[in-house]
Amino acid sequence: MMRRTLFLRVFAGYGAVILVMSAAVYLFSAHLIRTEYIKDKTRELEQLAAVLTDESLPLLNGSPGGPLEEWAQTAARRAGIRITVINPAGQVLADSEKDPVDMENHLYRPEIFPSLRGEVRSSVRFSSTLRSDMLYLSYPIRRGADVVAVLRASFFMRDLERIIGRLQGGLLRVIGGVMILVLLLALGFARSLARPLREFIDASEKVAAGDLDVKVSQLHRGEFRRFASSFNAMTERLGAMFREVNDRKSELASILASIGEGLCAVDAEDHIVLANASFRRLSGEPAPESRLYWEVVRSSSFGDLLRNSGEAKAVVQGEVSIHDRLYLASVAYLPTQALRVMTLHDLTEQREVERIKKDFVLNVSHELKTPLTAIKGFIETLEGQTQGENLQYIQIVKRNTDRLIAIIDDLLVLSELEERGTRLEKESVDVTALAGSVLRIFERPAREKGLTLKLEAAPDLPLIPADPFQLERLLINLVDNAVKYTEKGTVIVRLGQDGGRLVIDVVDTGIGIPEEHIPQIFERFYVVDKSRSKKSGGTGLGLSIVKHIVLAHQGTINVRSRVGAGTTFIVTLPLGG
């Protein structure tokens, strides 16, 4: 049906053009023939009238009838026209068709009046005398310079129309024959045009349906041959591209299936557009694609992360609980597709191990503290009763016992901080006064090492909401580290404001920290210089405790250090609660 419609449209278009052009040619030609024939007949009448005026001039006697009448009838029959002679007063002197006496005055006929003034004039109009359309030509008859009469030669338009009609009939037959021939040619051309077009359309429909192996014939000529060659090249290229895309898609599907972490992509309308096997497994939905994410994962933190990533158009991380399991979620925003891609790493076993480890450390610490305290008491008793060389061994045991007790105390503090999380006993704290009291604790050890302790506080520092006990512990640990690892120079505690935050800088001129160690210094038991740490009695837990206190207060801690030039710890805490 489509093929027939295409052919009919092409042929109908050509046929309509041919019909319109043929009609235009016929109408224009008929009008042109009529006009030109009337012009030729007018010229013929003019030439005939010029001859007849010479014949009629001697017969003019000023009255109707007589020889002039007979001449008019004879000349009219000879020439096949009608002849009328009119005097300057408009009176008809002779007429080849009617009795002049019965004819009305012709002075104001359109062609007569101008001829009485010496003009040759023609007109086509209705004759009231003969009751028929006539072609008139009036010619002045002169005697010397004067116009003494007008000779009017006329021709029946019906005779002229018959001649023109025969000419137009012949023209119509010619045009009809030419039109039939041209329509036959158009029919053949339409067939030759519609056939390759049908082939191209059929091939395009197959390509649209997914058949990229289709080819069109290149046996056509001209532009169709070029089009066929381009079409075949295009389908080959498309086929190669689709095969490549399918290969990439298969590779991507294999990669996604091999990823242990759950992965899903959510569009701007909150529909899941992609999910791997791990995500299907952890969500418990075998086919989550095309569904709204909250229908698949009923977790408020899951939705919050997706929403925050979309609003910030950035990577957002957080923890998500799904079906009693804990996951570390990372959401990346892809602006080109407005997609949010989430990966879910299972933290359940890791957190359970951490919990067991914390419980173990806490229990062991509690269990060890009592016997160590007893050991320390007996050692102190023995220390007072021992003399000589054995005393140094007792002091070594005492020093290591004190170090074990310090480690256990720090472990208990760290476990307490991790257990309490952000549940702090906050009150308004004067950080300047607190820092001053902490520095007084270290005046003696600093003086023994020849160090200078300084407090530099900006004026009018506001009170901050904080846990005073934990904040004091933070300052003690930082100042203690600064004093331990500084052999000469100064230890400065500097307090100031930066926007809406309190800034605490603990600056020393000590040995510094190598750059490669800085990322690990807040880890438990991490010690940069183990020999110095053992000598000074460090436990390797002080900075880990400091970091937990800072995070519990929703603050930040950073380090700037250079070997041999000292270290600066920068703590920022919010001024508001």
C-alpha positions as CSV (number, residue, x, y, z in Angstrom):
1,M,0.0,0.0,0.0
2,M,2.8,2.3,0.9
3,R,4.6,1.6,-2.4
4,R,1.5,2.3,-4.4
5,T,0.9,5.6,-2.5
6,L,4.5,6.7,-3.1
7,F,4.1,6.1,-6.9
8,L,0.7,7.8,-7.0
9,R,2.1,10.8,-5.2
10,V,5.0,11.2,-7.5
11,F,2.9,10.6,-10.6
12,A,0.0,12.8,-9.3
13,G,2.5,15.6,-8.7
14,Y,3.9,15.5,-12.2
15,G,0.4,15.1,-13.6
16,A,-0.9,18.1,-11.8
17,V,2.1,20.2,-13.0
18,I,1.5,19.0,-16.6
19,L,-2.2,19.8,-16.4
20,V,-1.7,23.2,-15.0
21,M,0.9,24.1,-17.5
22,S,-1.2,22.7,-20.4
23,A,-4.2,24.7,-19.2
24,A,-2.1,27.8,-18.9
25,V,-0.6,27.3,-22.4
26,Y,-4.0,26.8,-23.9
27,L,-5.6,29.8,-22.3
28,F,-2.7,32.1,-23.0
29,S,-2.4,30.8,-26.6
30,A,-6.2,31.1,-27.2
31,H,-6.1,34.7,-26.0
32,L,-3.0,35.4,-28.0
33,I,-4.4,33.9,-31.2
34,R,-7.7,35.9,-30.8
35,T,-5.8,39.1,-30.2
36,E,-3.3,38.6,-33.0
37,Y,-6.0,37.5,-35.4
38,I,-8.1,40.6,-34.6
39,K,-5.0,42.8,-35.2
40,D,-4.3,41.1,-38.5
41,K,-8.0,41.5,-39.5
42,T,-7.9,45.2,-38.5
43,R,-4.7,45.8,-40.6
44,E,-6.4,44.0,-43.5
45,L,-9.5,46.2,-43.1
46,E,-7.3,49.2,-42.9
47,Q,-5.5,48.4,-46.2
48,L,-8.9,47.6,-47.9
49,A,-10.4,50.8,-46.6
50,A,-7.5,52.9,-48.0
51,V,-8.3,51.4,-51.5
52,L,-12.1,51.8,-51.1
53,T,-11.9,55.5,-50.1
54,D,-10.4,56.3,-53.4
55,E,-13.2,54.4,-55.2
56,S,-15.9,56.1,-53.2
57,L,-14.7,59.7,-53.4
58,P,-16.0,60.4,-56.9
59,L,-19.5,59.0,-56.0
60,L,-20.0,61.3,-53.0
61,N,-22.9,63.7,-53.8
62,G,-24.0,64.5,-50.3
63,S,-27.3,62.5,-50.3
64,P,-28.1,58.9,-49.4
65,G,-28.6,56.2,-52.0
66,G,-27.8,56.4,-55.7
67,P,-24.5,55.2,-57.3
68,L,-22.8,55.3,-53.9
69,E,-25.3,52.8,-52.5
70,E,-24.7,50.4,-55.4
71,W,-21.0,50.7,-55.1
72,A,-21.1,49.9,-51.4
73,Q,-23.1,46.8,-52.0
74,T,-20.9,45.6,-54.8
75,A,-17.6,46.4,-53.0
76,A,-18.9,44.7,-49.9
77,R,-19.7,41.5,-51.7
78,R,-16.4,41.5,-53.4
79,A,-14.4,42.0,-50.2
80,G,-16.7,39.9,-48.0
81,I,-17.2,42.7,-45.5
82,R,-19.8,45.3,-44.6
83,I,-19.3,48.8,-45.9
84,T,-20.9,52.0,-44.5
85,V,-20.3,55.6,-45.7
86,I,-21.2,58.4,-43.2
87,N,-21.1,62.2,-43.9
88,P,-19.6,64.7,-41.4
89,A,-23.0,65.2,-39.9
90,G,-23.3,61.5,-38.9
91,Q,-25.8,60.7,-41.6
92,V,-25.4,57.4,-43.3
93,L,-25.0,57.9,-47.0
94,A,-24.6,54.2,-48.0
95,D,-24.6,50.8,-46.3
96,S,-24.1,47.4,-47.8
97,E,-26.5,45.7,-45.4
98,K,-29.3,48.2,-44.5
99,D,-31.2,51.0,-46.1
100,P,-29.5,54.2,-45.2
101,V,-32.8,56.0,-44.7
102,D,-33.8,53.6,-41.9
103,M,-30.4,54.0,-40.0
104,E,-29.9,56.3,-37.1
105,N,-27.3,59.0,-36.9
106,H,-23.8,57.6,-36.5
107,L,-22.0,60.7,-35.4
108,Y,-21.2,59.5,-31.9
109,R,-20.3,56.0,-32.7
110,P,-16.9,55.2,-31.0
111,E,-15.1,54.8,-34.2
112,I,-16.8,57.5,-36.3
113,F,-16.3,60.7,-34.3
114,P,-12.4,60.3,-34.2
115,S,-12.3,59.5,-38.0
116,L,-14.2,62.8,-38.8
117,R,-11.2,64.5,-37.2
118,G,-8.8,62.6,-39.5
119,E,-8.0,59.5,-37.4
120,V,-8.2,55.8,-38.4
121,R,-10.0,54.1,-35.6
122,S,-11.1,50.5,-34.9
123,S,-13.3,48.9,-32.3
124,V,-15.1,45.7,-31.5
125,R,-18.6,46.2,-30.2
126,F,-22.3,45.2,-30.5
127,S,-24.1,46.6,-33.6
128,S,-27.6,47.8,-32.7
129,T,-28.5,47.8,-36.3
130,L,-27.5,44.2,-37.1
131,R,-27.9,42.9,-33.6
132,S,-24.5,41.2,-33.7
133,D,-20.9,41.8,-32.5
134,M,-18.8,43.5,-35.2
135,L,-15.2,44.5,-35.8
136,Y,-15.3,48.1,-37.1
137,L,-12.6,50.1,-38.8
138,S,-13.4,53.7,-39.8
139,Y,-11.2,55.5,-42.3
140,P,-11.5,59.3,-43.2
141,I,-12.3,60.1,-46.9
142,R,-10.5,63.3,-47.7
143,R,-10.9,65.8,-50.5
144,G,-7.8,67.8,-50.2
145,A,-7.2,68.6,-46.6
146,D,-10.8,68.2,-45.6
147,V,-12.6,65.1,-44.3
148,V,-15.7,64.9,-46.4
149,A,-17.0,61.5,-45.2
150,V,-16.0,58.4,-43.3
151,L,-15.8,54.9,-44.8
152,R,-16.4,52.2,-42.2
153,A,-15.5,48.7,-43.0
154,S,-16.8,46.0,-40.6
155,F,-16.6,42.3,-40.2
156,F,-19.0,40.0,-38.4
157,M,-17.3,38.7,-35.2
158,R,-19.2,35.5,-35.5
159,D,-17.3,34.7,-38.7
160,L,-14.0,35.7,-36.9
161,E,-14.9,33.6,-33.9
162,R,-15.5,30.6,-36.1
163,I,-12.1,30.9,-37.6
164,I,-10.5,31.5,-34.1
165,G,-12.5,28.5,-32.8
166,R,-11.1,26.3,-35.5
167,L,-7.6,27.5,-34.6
168,Q,-8.2,26.9,-30.9
169,G,-9.6,23.5,-31.6
170,G,-6.5,22.5,-33.5
171,L,-4.4,24.0,-30.7
172,L,-6.3,22.0,-28.1
173,R,-5.7,18.8,-30.0
174,V,-2.0,19.5,-30.3
175,I,-1.8,20.4,-26.6
176,G,-3.9,17.3,-25.7
177,G,-1.5,15.1,-27.8
178,V,1.5,16.7,-26.2
179,M,0.0,16.4,-22.7
180,I,-0.7,12.7,-23.2
181,L,2.9,12.1,-24.4
182,V,4.3,14.1,-21.5
183,L,2.1,12.2,-19.1
184,L,3.4,8.9,-20.4
185,L,6.9,10.2,-20.0
186,A,6.0,11.4,-16.5
187,L,4.6,7.9,-15.8
188,G,7.8,6.3,-16.8
189,F,9.8,8.9,-14.8
190,A,7.6,8.4,-11.8
191,R,8.2,4.7,-11.9
192,S,11.9,5.1,-12.3
193,L,11.9,7.6,-9.4
194,A,9.6,5.7,-7.1
195,R,11.3,2.3,-7.5
196,P,14.6,3.3,-5.9
197,L,12.8,5.5,-3.4
198,R,10.7,2.5,-2.4
199,E,13.9,0.4,-2.0
200,F,15.5,3.1,0.1
201,I,12.4,3.4,2.3
202,D,12.2,-0.3,2.8
203,A,15.9,-0.5,3.7
204,S,15.5,2.5,6.1
205,E,12.5,0.7,7.8
206,K,14.6,-2.4,8.3
207,V,17.5,-0.3,9.7
208,A,15.0,1.4,12.1
209,A,13.8,-2.1,13.1
210,G,17.4,-3.0,14.0
211,D,18.5,-4.9,10.8
212,L,21.9,-3.2,10.1
213,D,23.0,-5.8,7.6
214,V,20.5,-4.6,4.9
215,K,21.9,-3.3,1.6
216,V,20.4,-1.4,-1.3
217,S,21.2,-2.0,-5.0
218,Q,23.9,0.2,-6.6
219,L,22.7,-0.5,-10.1
220,H,20.9,2.8,-10.2
221,R,22.5,5.7,-12.0
222,G,23.4,9.3,-11.1
223,E,22.5,10.6,-7.6
224,F,20.7,7.4,-6.7
225,R,23.9,5.4,-7.2
226,R,25.8,7.8,-4.9
227,F,23.0,7.7,-2.4
228,A,23.0,3.9,-2.4
229,S,26.8,3.8,-1.9
230,S,26.5,6.3,1.0
231,F,23.6,4.4,2.5
232,N,25.4,1.0,2.4
233,A,28.5,2.6,3.9
234,M,26.4,4.2,6.6
235,T,24.8,0.9,7.6
236,E,28.2,-0.8,7.7
237,R,29.5,1.9,9.9
238,L,26.4,1.8,12.1
239,G,26.7,-2.0,12.4
240,A,30.3,-1.8,13.4
241,M,29.4,0.9,16.0
242,F,26.5,-1.1,17.4
243,R,28.7,-4.2,17.7
244,E,31.3,-2.1,19.5
245,V,28.7,-0.6,21.8
246,N,27.3,-4.1,22.5
247,D,30.8,-5.4,23.3
248,R,31.4,-2.4,25.6
249,K,28.0,-3.0,27.2
250,S,28.8,-6.7,27.8
251,E,32.2,-5.7,29.2
252,L,30.5,-3.1,31.5
253,A,27.9,-5.7,32.6
254,S,30.7,-8.2,33.4
255,I,32.6,-5.5,35.3
256,L,29.6,-4.5,37.3
257,A,28.7,-8.1,38.0
258,S,32.2,-8.7,39.3
259,I,32.2,-5.7,41.7
260,G,31.7,-6.9,45.2
261,E,30.3,-3.6,46.4
262,G,26.7,-2.8,45.7
263,L,26.3,-0.2,42.9
264,C,23.2,1.6,41.6
265,A,22.5,4.7,39.4
266,V,19.5,6.9,40.1
267,D,18.2,9.5,37.6
268,A,16.8,13.0,38.3
269,E,13.3,11.5,38.7
270,D,14.6,9.2,41.5
271,H,14.3,6.0,39.3
272,I,17.0,3.4,39.5
273,V,18.4,3.0,36.0
274,L,21.3,0.7,36.7
275,A,22.0,-1.9,39.4
276,N,24.6,-4.6,39.7
277,A,24.2,-8.1,41.2
278,S,25.5,-7.1,44.6
279,F,23.0,-4.3,44.9
280,R,20.2,-6.7,44.0
281,R,21.4,-9.1,46.6
282,L,21.7,-6.5,49.4
283,S,18.4,-4.8,48.6
284,G,16.5,-8.1,48.2
285,E,15.0,-7.0,44.9
286,P,15.7,-9.1,41.8
287,A,14.8,-6.3,39.3
288,P,15.1,-2.9,40.9
289,E,15.6,-1.1,37.5
290,S,12.9,1.5,36.5
291,R,11.6,1.5,40.1
292,L,11.7,4.5,42.5
293,Y,14.7,4.0,44.9
294,W,12.5,4.4,48.1
295,E,10.4,1.4,46.9
296,V,13.6,-0.7,46.8
297,V,15.6,0.6,49.7
298,R,13.6,1.8,52.7
299,S,16.3,3.8,54.5
300,S,16.1,7.5,55.3
301,S,19.9,7.9,55.3
302,F,20.0,6.3,51.8
303,G,17.6,9.0,50.5
304,D,19.4,11.8,52.4
305,L,22.7,10.9,50.7
306,L,21.2,10.9,47.2
307,R,19.4,14.1,47.8
308,N,22.5,15.9,49.2
309,S,24.6,14.7,46.3
310,G,22.1,16.0,43.8
311,E,21.8,19.4,45.6
312,A,25.6,19.8,46.1
313,K,26.4,18.2,42.7
314,A,29.4,16.7,44.4
315,V,30.6,13.4,46.0
316,V,28.9,12.7,49.3
317,Q,29.8,9.9,51.7
318,G,28.0,8.5,54.8
319,E,26.9,5.3,56.5
320,V,23.6,3.6,55.5
321,S,21.8,0.8,57.3
322,I,19.9,-1.7,55.0
323,H,18.2,-4.8,56.4
324,D,20.2,-4.7,59.7
325,R,23.5,-4.4,57.8
326,L,25.8,-1.3,57.8
327,Y,27.3,0.0,54.6
328,L,29.7,2.8,53.7
329,A,27.9,4.7,50.9
330,S,29.6,7.0,48.4
331,V,27.4,9.0,46.0
332,A,28.9,10.7,42.9
333,Y,27.0,13.1,40.8
334,L,27.3,12.9,37.0
335,P,26.1,16.2,35.5
336,T,26.0,15.2,31.9
337,Q,23.3,12.6,32.5
338,A,22.0,14.1,35.8
339,L,22.7,10.7,37.4
340,R,23.7,9.9,41.0
341,V,25.8,6.8,41.3
342,M,26.0,5.1,44.7
343,T,28.4,2.5,45.8
344,L,27.8,0.5,49.0
345,H,30.7,-1.2,50.9
346,D,29.6,-3.6,53.6
347,L,31.0,-2.5,57.0
348,T,29.0,-5.0,59.1
349,E,31.8,-7.5,59.8
350,Q,34.4,-4.8,60.1
351,R,32.4,-2.9,62.7
352,E,31.8,-6.1,64.5
353,V,35.5,-6.8,64.6
354,E,36.1,-3.3,65.8
355,R,33.6,-3.7,68.5
356,I,35.1,-7.0,69.7
357,K,38.6,-5.4,69.6
358,K,37.4,-2.4,71.6
359,D,35.7,-4.7,74.1
360,F,38.8,-6.8,74.3
361,V,41.1,-3.8,74.9
362,L,38.7,-2.4,77.5
363,N,38.4,-5.6,79.4
364,V,42.1,-6.4,79.2
365,S,42.9,-2.9,80.4
366,H,40.6,-3.2,83.3
367,E,41.9,-6.6,84.2
368,L,45.6,-5.5,83.9
369,K,45.2,-2.3,85.9
370,T,44.6,-4.0,89.2
371,P,47.6,-6.3,89.2
372,L,49.8,-3.6,87.8
373,T,48.8,-1.2,90.6
374,A,49.6,-4.0,93.1
375,I,53.0,-4.6,91.4
376,K,53.7,-0.9,91.6
377,G,52.9,-0.8,95.3
378,F,55.2,-3.8,96.0
379,I,58.0,-2.3,93.9
380,E,57.8,1.0,95.8
381,T,58.0,-1.0,99.0
382,L,61.0,-2.9,97.8
383,E,62.6,0.4,96.5
384,G,62.7,1.7,100.0
385,Q,64.4,-1.5,101.3
386,T,66.9,-2.1,98.5
387,Q,70.4,-0.7,98.4
388,G,73.3,-0.8,96.1
389,E,73.3,-2.4,92.6
390,N,69.9,-4.0,93.0
391,L,68.2,-0.6,93.3
392,Q,68.7,0.3,89.7
393,Y,66.9,-2.9,88.6
394,I,64.0,-2.1,90.9
395,Q,63.8,1.4,89.4
396,I,63.8,0.0,85.8
397,V,60.9,-2.3,86.8
398,K,59.1,0.6,88.3
399,R,59.6,2.8,85.3
400,N,58.2,0.2,82.9
401,T,55.4,-0.5,85.3
402,D,54.5,3.2,85.2
403,R,54.6,3.1,81.4
404,L,52.2,0.1,81.3
405,I,49.9,1.9,83.7
406,A,50.0,5.0,81.5
407,I,49.2,3.0,78.4
408,I,46.3,1.3,80.1
409,D,45.0,4.7,81.4
410,D,45.2,6.1,77.8
411,L,43.5,3.0,76.4
412,L,40.7,3.4,78.9
413,V,40.3,7.1,78.0
414,L,40.3,6.3,74.3
415,S,37.7,3.5,74.8
416,E,35.6,5.9,76.8
417,L,35.8,8.6,74.1
418,E,34.8,6.1,71.4
419,E,32.0,4.8,73.5
420,R,30.6,8.2,74.4
421,G,30.9,9.6,70.8
422,T,29.5,13.1,70.7
423,R,27.8,12.9,74.2
424,L,29.9,15.5,75.9
425,E,29.3,17.3,79.2
426,K,29.4,20.8,77.7
427,E,29.6,24.1,79.6
428,S,30.9,27.6,78.9
429,V,34.7,27.4,79.0
430,D,37.2,30.2,79.2
431,V,39.9,28.7,76.9
432,T,42.5,31.4,77.9
433,A,42.3,30.5,81.6
434,L,42.3,26.8,80.8
435,A,45.4,27.1,78.6
436,G,47.1,29.1,81.3
437,S,46.5,26.4,84.0
438,V,47.7,23.7,81.6
439,L,51.0,25.6,80.9
440,R,51.6,25.9,84.7
441,I,51.6,22.1,84.9
442,F,54.6,22.0,82.5
443,E,56.6,24.8,84.0
444,R,58.9,22.5,86.0
445,P,59.7,20.1,83.1
446,A,60.2,23.0,80.8
447,R,62.5,24.8,83.2
448,E,64.6,21.6,83.6
449,K,65.1,21.5,79.8
450,G,65.6,25.3,79.5
451,L,62.5,25.8,77.5
452,T,60.3,28.9,77.4
453,L,56.5,28.5,77.7
454,K,54.3,31.3,76.2
455,L,50.5,31.9,76.0
456,E,49.4,34.3,73.3
457,A,45.7,34.9,73.4
458,A,43.7,37.4,71.4
459,P,41.8,39.9,73.5
460,D,38.1,39.4,74.3
461,L,38.0,35.8,73.3
462,P,34.4,34.6,73.9
463,L,33.5,31.6,76.1
464,I,33.0,28.5,74.0
465,P,30.6,25.5,74.7
466,A,32.8,22.5,75.4
467,D,33.6,19.7,77.8
468,P,36.2,21.4,80.0
469,F,37.7,18.1,81.2
470,Q,38.2,16.8,77.6
471,L,39.5,20.2,76.4
472,E,42.0,20.3,79.2
473,R,43.1,16.7,78.3
474,L,43.5,17.9,74.6
475,L,45.8,20.8,75.6
476,I,47.8,18.6,78.1
477,N,48.5,16.0,75.4
478,L,49.6,18.6,72.8
479,V,51.7,20.6,75.2
480,D,53.2,17.4,76.7
481,N,54.3,16.3,73.2
482,A,55.7,19.7,72.4
483,V,57.8,19.7,75.7
484,K,59.0,16.1,75.2
485,Y,60.2,16.6,71.6
486,T,61.7,20.1,72.0
487,E,65.3,20.3,73.3
488,K,65.7,24.1,73.2
489,G,63.7,27.1,72.3
490,T,60.0,27.9,72.9
491,V,56.6,26.2,73.2
492,I,53.7,28.6,72.4
493,V,50.0,28.2,72.9
494,R,48.3,30.7,70.6
495,L,44.5,31.4,70.8
496,G,42.6,33.4,68.2
497,Q,39.4,33.5,66.1
498,D,38.8,32.8,62.4
499,G,35.3,33.6,61.4
500,G,32.9,31.7,63.7
501,R,35.6,29.3,65.0
502,L,38.2,29.3,67.8
503,V,41.7,28.5,66.6
504,I,44.2,26.9,69.0
505,D,47.8,26.7,67.8
506,V,50.4,24.7,69.8
507,V,53.8,25.7,68.4
508,D,57.2,24.2,69.3
509,T,60.8,24.6,68.0
510,G,61.5,20.9,68.4
511,I,62.8,18.2,66.2
512,G,59.8,18.2,63.8
513,I,58.1,15.4,62.0
514,P,59.2,13.9,58.7
515,E,56.5,14.6,56.0
516,E,55.9,10.9,55.2
517,H,54.9,10.3,58.9
518,I,52.3,13.1,59.2
519,P,49.3,11.1,57.7
520,Q,49.7,8.4,60.3
521,I,50.5,10.3,63.5
522,F,46.9,10.2,64.8
523,E,46.7,6.4,64.6
524,R,46.9,4.3,67.8
525,F,50.4,3.4,69.0
526,Y,52.0,5.1,66.0
527,V,55.3,6.5,67.1
528,V,57.7,8.5,64.8
529,D,60.8,8.1,66.9
530,K,60.5,4.9,68.9
531,S,63.7,5.3,70.9
532,R,62.9,8.8,72.0
533,S,59.3,7.7,72.8
534,K,60.5,4.9,75.1
535,K,63.0,7.3,76.8
536,S,60.3,9.9,77.4
537,G,57.6,7.4,78.4
538,G,55.3,8.0,75.5
539,T,52.4,5.6,74.9
540,G,51.6,6.4,71.2
541,L,48.0,7.1,72.1
542,G,48.1,10.8,73.0
543,L,47.4,12.2,69.5
544,S,44.7,9.6,68.9
545,I,43.0,10.8,72.0
546,V,43.4,14.4,70.8
547,K,41.8,13.6,67.5
548,H,38.8,11.9,69.1
549,I,38.3,14.9,71.4
550,V,38.4,17.3,68.5
551,L,35.9,15.3,66.4
552,A,33.6,15.0,69.4
553,H,33.5,18.8,69.5
554,Q,32.9,19.0,65.7
555,G,36.2,20.6,65.2
556,T,39.3,20.0,62.9
557,I,43.0,19.3,63.6
558,N,45.9,19.9,61.2
559,V,49.6,19.7,61.4
560,R,52.4,21.7,59.9
561,S,56.0,20.5,60.5
562,R,59.5,20.6,59.2
563,V,62.4,18.4,60.4
564,G,64.7,20.4,62.7
565,A,62.4,23.5,62.6
566,G,59.5,22.5,64.8
567,T,55.9,21.5,64.6
568,T,52.5,23.4,64.8
569,F,49.3,21.6,65.7
570,I,46.2,23.7,64.6
571,V,42.9,22.9,66.3
572,T,39.7,24.7,65.3
573,L,36.5,24.5,67.4
574,P,33.1,26.1,66.8
575,L,32.3,29.1,68.9
576,G,28.6,28.3,68.9
577,G,27.0,25.3,70.6
